[in-house]
Amino acid sequence: MIYKAEKVKKTDIGGKKTGTISASGKAESKTSFSILVVDDETGIRDFLQRALGKTYSLVEVAASAEEADELRSRVHFDLMIVDICLPGNSGVDWLRTIVEPGWTSDVVFMTAFADVDKAIDALRIGASDFILKPFRLEQMMSTVRRCLEKRRLLRENFILQRRIDNFYPKEGMIGRSAPFQKLCQLISRVAPSPSVVLIEGETGTGKELVASAIHKESGRTGPFVPVNCGAISAELIESELFGHLKGAFTGAQQARDGLFSYADGGTLFLDEISEMPLALQAKLLRVLEEKSIRPVGGEREISVDVRIVAATNRNLVKEKDDGRFRADLFYRLNVVTLAIPPLRERREDIVPLVEFFSTTLARQLGLLVVPFDLEDFRELEAYNWPGNVRELKNMVERCLLLGSFPTDLLKPGTAEENSVAGYPSSWTLEAAEKDHIKKVLARSGGNKTRAAEILGVSRKTLTRKLYAWQQELQGGEK
């Protein structure tokens, strides 16, 4: 509550008593949570809408369960405050109808009658709290804050767990080269807009880091939620993105929100967007157009406010032309495209990156920093870094573990033998890619999972490429 004076007189909500409240709180910006108040008393609806509206971005009101259902069909609510005695349909009966299909919002009940049995029944069904009328405003505000704080923590825990499962250190954006500075300027320019952003770049260039920077500069209050489309099976990715209801498919023992719901008010980063199945691409296009999602097994749309940032290390134009990526989705994603330059095109950034990685990794690993001399830096700048910044970071980590500069790791070859990509200048990009994958597979003993990790792609991507090349070879032998 934002108070305007030292003491503010307030009337008990739903009662006749009055009292004073000390007001020392500072004004604060509205949060992105949405609340629905359901009560047949106009005075309580209007008062709670005004009071809660000063802190929360969306507060809607309804006089009955039917009106509430109509609002819920258009808007997702994080919290509902419901009078237990509604006309036509009691609040408890209504809660049963929305919880059983998989409703996941918190619910706080209000009642003027101290009916312990009803309170217990409501809590068993899934209500978060139970408030007796008359109640004081600070009591209601405290309950609301507690419920929404729990919901915020659940979202953050879910996101953090996903990051832990696929953890690697998130470095800061380090660089002083002209291409890198130009990229930073573009990030600052496009970040404040709600437009879709497509990030293109080779494996290891830091596409997720750029997406995170866009989110941080966007001013959006919701979380940054990354998801690797190539790391989730085609059978599960729809549920992962949009959520599902209880019993929607085998194994769905309880309802669960999807990543779009967790990213509400924030940014959803779709890495390796080219790996998304064609059927799901059509559904993603609809979400981008309608700004609403439908959980698996659900019949109603849920509105979401999510900014999409997608990334790919493949040529989406070629993927589109070859029929592996929907043309309509490509044009919808291709609003603003940011191309991350490979490390070989910004060699001035190698020294500051090495210094940054040495300091941060030494602290994390509990090791001493290994000094690099001028000759070492010359070797680093002469190398073409096919694995880009990720390869450089791994090299620095190996230096720290070995306690010296591993000169055998960097073999740039002669200028006549190597193009900027480290392969003969007469080779095509596909030929260089084939050769590099072949070498990595050999070094991994034929282990495709390990090779995919080194290459920075999904195992599915690697398997598909090997299969396509095998088909080409068999076709050429006929």
Secondary structure, 3 states (H helix, E strand, C coil): CCCCCCEEEEECECCCCEEEEECCCCCCCCEEEEEEEECCCHHHHHHHHHHHHCCEEEEEEECCHHHHHHHHCCCCCCEEEEECCCCCCCHHHHHHHHHCCCCCCEEEEEECCCCHHHHHHHHHHCCCEEEECCECHHHHHHHHHHHHHHHHHHHHHHHHHHHHHCCCCCCCCCCCCHHHHHHHHHHHHHCCCCCCEEEECCCCCCHHHHHHHHHHHHCCCCCEEEEEHHHCCCCCHHHHHHCECCCCCCCCCCCECCHHHHCCCCEEEEECHHHCCHHHHHHHHHHHHHCEECCECCCCCEECCCEEEEEECCCHHHHHHCCCCCHHHHHHHCCEEEECCCHHHCHHHHHHHHHHHHHHHHHHHCCCCCCCCHHHHHHHHHCCCCCHHHHHHHHHHHHHHHCCCCHHHCCCCCCCCCCCCCCCCCCCHHHHHHHHHHHHHHHCCCCHHHHHHHHCCCHHHHHHHHHHHHHHHHHHHC
